[in-house]
Amino acid sequence: MSSLLLIISSILVSVLFIVFFQKLFFQKNIIDKINNRSSHSVIATRSGGIAIFSTLFIISALNYFYSVKIFDYSLIVPISLMLIVGLYDDIYKLDFKLKFIFQIIAAKIIIDNGLIIDNLHGIFGVFELNRIFAQLITIFFTVAIINSINFIDGIDGLAISIVSLFLIAFEFFSSSSTDFIYLSVIIICSIIPLFYFNFKKENKVFLGDSGSLFLGTLTSIYVLKILSQDYFIDSEYDMNKVLFVISILFYPIVDIIRIVIIRLMQGKSPFVADKNHIHHLILSKAKSQSKTTLIIVVSSILIMILIQLL
């Protein structure tokens, strides 16, 4: 499949699925209920995530049918699992403990696909890890990344902007073409139409937990790929790869560390939602979700460039 055809088909299929699932959710009266934590005051559906995933699934299925391998299709399994968990949570609400268990299961599936942090390369004086510690550390990082993306999905366009920035940086800073390039193109192009529906004045379409958990899982896969493969410039310096991950995921990393510490100090569960995130604080000053998202994205780009120059 040519790159241009992949781009056009991803955008068009995404638009069709976004419209289709929004209408379906409206028909089933599955709308995002407005409460004290909501950052919106209009009718909206949490159907963006399933639209993006459906685009990825259809394009992947068609290529698989014609024996064209555009990426490792086994990755569909863990992201499908988290999409289903998130979709159930969007519709019926799911206990955070159960979501946590499913995140661990998804992490184990990713590990069994060969993505595992089994060598810290001298970081904290630690080199090779035994199988048990390697799996535990990999599960910890995977679950942390999944939740970091889920945590920032609180205002219009923020989560999809950060994920898009991450995927673009992943491909841009690669010293050679990665085997995730087509996957990145599909996801980014599928996200593009969602920006329009996300920022609409009415009948909005949100990513939903289905989308944030699915994209969070996908992001964790990319991070493990970075830490376990020699794709990037100066990859012989493994700390550089750690700094690279920090630079392109700076905002979600800082936000999840900050919010978990605050909630634990207040005697709350780290997974109980509130409005103490950094984007909520910026929103209270900027008075605009689009401005808040722009401020965070621009700041993230500047921090990424600064860390890369260090």
N, C-alpha and C positions, 0 to 999 in steps of 0.2 A: 504494500500500500504506500503510495506517495505521501510525502509530508503534507502537501497542499490539500489533498483529498482527505487526509486524516483530520486536518484542522477544520475544514469546512463541514465535514460530516459530524464531527464532535460538537460543533456549535449548533448546527441545525437540529440534531437529535436531542441535544440538551434542551433547546427551546421547546420542542414538542413534548418532552417528558415533564418539563416544569409546568407547562400549561395543563397537560393531562392530569398530573397528580394534584395540582391545585384545585381543579374542577372536581376531582374525585373526593378530595378531602372536604371540600365545601358541601358536596352531596351527602357525605357521611357525617356532616357537622363536626368534623375534626378540626377545630380551630385553636389557635394559641390563646388560652385564657389570659386576660389581663389581670394582674395582681400587683401587690406592692413592690415586687421585684422587677416588674416589666419596665422596659425602656421605650415602649410604644403605647399608643392609645387608639390604634386602628385595627380592623380585622386582618388577621394574618394566618397563614398555615405554616406548619413546620415540615414542609414537603420537599425542600430544596436538596437535602441530602440523598433521598431516595432517587431523585431525578438525576443527580450527578452519577450515582452508582449505576443506575439503569443504563445510562449512556455508556459508561465504561464496560458494563457487562455485555450489552448488545454488540458493541464494536469488537470486543474480545471474542465473543462467541462466533461471530461471522468469520473472523480471521482464523480461529481455531478450526472451524468447519472446513475451511479451505487449506488447512495445514500450514498456515502462516503464523509463525511465532514472533509476536512483536514485543513480548516480555514474558517473564515466568508466570504462567497462568495459575500456578499453585498459590500465588499470593492472594488470589481472589477469595480463598477459603477464610483466612483470619479477618479480612476486612468485611466479608459477607456476614460473618458471625457478629461483629460489632455493629454493623448496620442494622441487623435484625434486633439486637438488644436495644439499640437506640430508638428504633422505630416503635418497639413495644413500649418503651419508656415515654415516648412522645404521645402515644395514644392512651395508655392505661396507667402510666407511672410505675416505676420499678424501684424497689429498695436499693439504696446505694451499695449495700453489702453484696447483693446479688450481681450488680453491675461490676463491682470490683472482682468478684470471682470469675466472671466471664472475661474480664480483661486479662487476668492471669492465664486463663485457658488460651486466649488468642496469642498471648506472648509465647506460651509453650509451643504452639503450632508454628509460629515464626522461627523459633529456635530449631525445631525439627526440620525446617526448610534450609537450615545451614547458616542462619544469621545469628551469631552469638559473640559476645565480648569475652574472649578467653585469654586475653593478654592485655595488661595495662601498660606494658612497655616502659616500666620504670616510674610511672606516675605513683606518687606516695611510696616510692621504693618497692613497688610490686611489679612483677613481670608476669610469667605464666600462671594461670589459675587452674585449679583442678575442675573437673566437670561440674561438680555440685555448685561451687562458688560462682563459676562462670554463668551457669543457668540462673542462679539467684540474682546476680548483678544485672544480667540481661533482662530478666523479668521486671526488676525494679525500674530500670530506665525506660522500658517499654510502657509500663503502666503510668509512670510519671509523665511521659510525653503525651500519651493519649489524654490524660486528664488536663495537661497544660493547654492543649488545644480546646478541649471541652470547656475549660474555665473562661477562656477569652471570648467565647461565643455569646456575648451579652449585648452587643450593640450592632447596628447595621453595618455590614461589610467588613467587620474587623477580622473575624476568624478566616474568612475566605481570602482576604487580602494578605494576611500573614502566611497562610499556607501557600498561596500563589507566589509570594516573594521567596519563600523557602525553596520551592521547586525550581524557580527561575535561577536562584543562586546556586543550587545544586548542580544544574546543568552548565551554567555560565562559568563557574570556577573549576569545572572538571578539566583535567589536563588532556582528556580524550573523550570521545563520545561514549556515554554510559549506556548500559543495556536497559536503563530505565527511561531513555529518551522518549519513546513512543507513549509510555505510560504517563510521563510528565505532560506531554502535549495534550493527551486526551483529557486529563484532569483539569489542566489550566483552561483549555478551550471549553470544557463543560461548565466551568465556574463563571466564565465571562458573562453569559446571559443572566446568571443569577444576580449579578450586581444590579442590573436594571430592576428586577423584581424585588430585590432586597431594599432598594432605596425608593420605591414607589410611594406615593402619598397615601394610597389606599390599596386594599387587597394585596398586601405584602406577601412575599414568600421567604421564610426564614430557613436557615440550614437545618435547624432542629438537632436533637441529640443524635438522631440517626446519622446526620451529616458530620457533626463534630467528632463523634466516636469513630466513624468510618475514616474521616480525613486524619484524625489523630493517630489511628492505627497505621495508616499509610505513611504518615510522617515518621513514625517510629521505625518502620521498615527502612526508610531512606537513611535515617540516622545510623541504624545498625550497619547498613551497607557502607556508609562513610567510615565507620570505625573498624570495619573488618576487611575493607578492600583498599587497594592502592590506586584510587581513581584521581586523586587530587595532587596538585602541584606541591612539591616538598613533602610528599606523603611518607618519606622515610623518617620525618620528624613527627612521631605520632601525637605529640602534644599539640602540634599545629592542627591536626584533625579535630582534636577536642575543642580548640579555640575556634575552629571553623564552625562547628556545630553551635557553640555558644553565640557566635557572631550572627548567624542567620536565624537563630531561635531565641534571641536575647529577650524580647518582650515576654513571650509565654513562660520562659524559664524564670525570669525575675518575678513575674506575677504569681506563679504557682508557689514559689518559695516563700514569698511575702505573705500570701493569703493563708497558706498552711500554718505558718508560724503564728499569725494573728489569731486564727481560729483555735489553735491548740492552747494559746495563752488565755483565751476567753473560755476555755473548757468546752469548746464545740467540736463536732466532727469536722475533719478537713473537707468532707464531701457535701456538707450541708450548704446550700447556695445562699448567698447574701449579696449586698451591693457595696462591698468594700474593695472591689478590684480597682486596679490603677485606672482602667478606662472609665469606671464610674466616677472616680475623683476628677479626672480630666473633663468628663462630660458635665459635671456640676459647674465647672468654670467656663467651658466653651459653649454650653447651652445648645450644642448641635452634634448629632451623632456623626454626620458626615465630616465635620471639622475634627471631631475627636479621632475618628478613624484615620484621617489624613495626617494628623499630628503624630500619632503612634507609628504609622507606616513610614513617614519621612524620617522620624527619629530612629526607627529600626534600620533604615538604609544607611543613615549617617554613622550609627554605631557599628554596623557591619563593616563599612568601609574603614572606619578608624581601627577596629580590631585587626582587619586584614593588613593594615599598614604597619602594625606593631612588629 
